[in-house]
Amino acid sequence: MVITEEDNVIRISKKEHRIIQLIAEGKTSPEIAKELCLTLPTIKWYRKKLKEKLNVESTAMLIRFAIQQGLI
């Protein structure tokens, strides 16, 4: 998936997109890990990398960005 933000192209994988959706649904990291059959440290890593990639500082900002971009 490709997102354009102020002339920048941001690519997110299907897994990253799914994690954003689950975060927006209010799932906790342990719940996301269980649902996706991944470890908790892996989910924490994805959350950190998504925030860096999308240049947001909090989960609320991540969800807001996802709404604005039509990801959820």
C-alpha positions in Angstrom: 0.0 0.0 0.0 1.3 3.4 -0.9 0.4 6.7 0.9 1.3 10.1 -0.4 1.8 12.8 2.2 3.1 16.2 1.1 5.0 14.9 -2.0 6.4 12.0 0.0 5.6 8.4 -0.8 5.2 6.1 2.2 4.9 2.4 1.6 3.3 0.1 4.2 3.0 -3.6 3.9 -0.2 -5.6 4.2 0.8 -6.7 7.6 1.5 -3.1 8.7 -1.9 -2.1 7.4 -3.6 -5.0 9.3 -1.8 -3.9 12.5 -3.0 -0.4 12.1 -6.6 -1.7 11.6 -6.3 -3.8 14.8 -4.9 -0.9 16.8 -7.8 1.3 15.6 -10.2 -1.4 16.7 -8.8 -1.0 20.2 -6.8 -4.2 20.4 -3.9 -4.4 22.7 -0.5 -5.5 21.6 -0.9 -8.9 23.2 -4.3 -9.3 21.4 -2.8 -8.3 18.1 0.1 -10.7 18.6 -2.2 -13.6 19.3 -4.5 -12.8 16.4 -1.6 -12.5 13.9 0.4 -15.4 15.4 3.3 -13.1 16.1 5.3 -12.5 19.3 4.6 -9.5 21.5 8.1 -8.1 20.9 7.4 -8.3 17.1 4.2 -6.3 17.5 5.9 -3.7 19.7 8.6 -3.4 17.0 5.9 -3.0 14.3 4.2 -0.3 16.3 7.4 1.6 16.8 8.4 1.4 13.2 5.0 2.5 12.0 5.1 5.6 14.2 8.6 6.4 12.8 7.6 5.7 9.2 4.4 7.8 9.4 6.1 10.5 11.5 3.6 10.3 14.4 4.4 10.3 18.1 1.5 8.5 19.7 -1.1 5.8 19.0 -3.8 8.4 18.8 -1.8 10.2 16.1 -1.3 6.9 14.3 -5.1 6.3 14.2 -5.8 9.9 13.1 -3.3 9.5 10.3 -4.9 6.2 9.2 -8.4 7.8 9.2 -7.1 10.8 7.2 -5.5 8.5 4.6 -8.5 6.2 4.4 -6.7 3.2 5.8 -9.5 2.5 8.3 
